[in-house]
Amino acid sequence: MIWDDWSQFLAMGGYARYVWGSFGVVLAALALEQLALRLQRRDALNAASLAALARQAQEPLS
Amino acid sequence: MFTTSTFAAGLPAGRPWLRYAAPQAFFPLAGKAIPWLLGAALLLAAFGLYLGLLAAPPDRVQGDAYRIIFVHVPVAWLSMLIYLAMAFWAAIGLVFNTRLSSMMASALAPSGALFTFLALWTGALWGRPTWGAWWVWDARLTSELLLLFLYLGFMALQAALDDPRRADRAGALLALAGVVNVPVIYFSVQWWNTLHQGATLSARGASMAPVMLQAMLVMTLALWAYAIAAVLQRLRGIVLKRERHTAWVQAYLKEIKETRHDLG
């Protein structure tokens, strides 16, 4: 650890907004991507459910 | 020329590498790999961030602003590598008519666009304190911006076509036409006079302290593991949606509906 205390770490030698703006946005983007992937999966599963319902509706009653 | 039926006919015993060309064989395999990849990404990122933000000393010239390199270089490498992978799988899908290859290309595009955006974003935040400018129209930056438009163009083109196989073919042609841009990005710092600094890693070795190099390489591995996981997650979603009428997807749907109530 090269920092004396956490406030020094957060200040990043005066470059806080550039350093944290980079690391923060990368982290936020990946978190949002995970959220989007979850929604995509849900959407695909819903489409598959609809396909099953459509097939059931077409089958003659027996 | 192979046809789709060659692969749909089953799992050829003499060609085991074709086994996972079938979406229903690939789907569970990818599902098993994803948690391991995400776990590896998390552990590697924790170690890489420790090295890059806590262990590595400030740069003699750039102070602590240089630490942006630990995300900037990995995401920029990934933005180019993902494009090459996307063009490769699109070409395989085009030539051999394998559905999964084309779906892989479609799954790679959003990840590529995201990493290209992040390369431009972190580059702007690094450029401002070191060059005094968020953006300059030089060869490296302009060709990277073109890469973002290639990804977005690929996605827009595929979204505009209703027939998935037509979308696969049209996307493949666009992806292949754009592939020439990747070496332009990579070599731009050698070919043109540019504000962007030269390569940190080259055949002659690394132009940085060992702990800095370690941090950069560990972060690269972390983001690779994450990117592969995200692409596999997206590919599984695409496979599910495209194959929703097939018996195996219906069986899978039934299985997860029985094991849990939410579809997450």
Interface residues (C-beta under 8 A of the other chain):
Chain A: M1 I2 W3 F9 M12 G13 G14 Y15 R17 Y18 V19 G21 S22 F23 V25 V26 A29 L30 E33 Q34 L37 R38 Q40 R41 R42 D43 A44 L45 N46 A47 A48 S49 L50 A51 A52 R55
Chain B: L49 L53 L54 A55 A56 P57 P58 G63 D64 A65 R67 I68 V71 H72 V75 P110 S111 L114 F117 L118 W121 T122 L125 W126 R128 P129 Y226 A230 Q233 R234 R236 G237 I238 L240 K241 R244 H245 V249 Q250 L253 I256 L263 G264
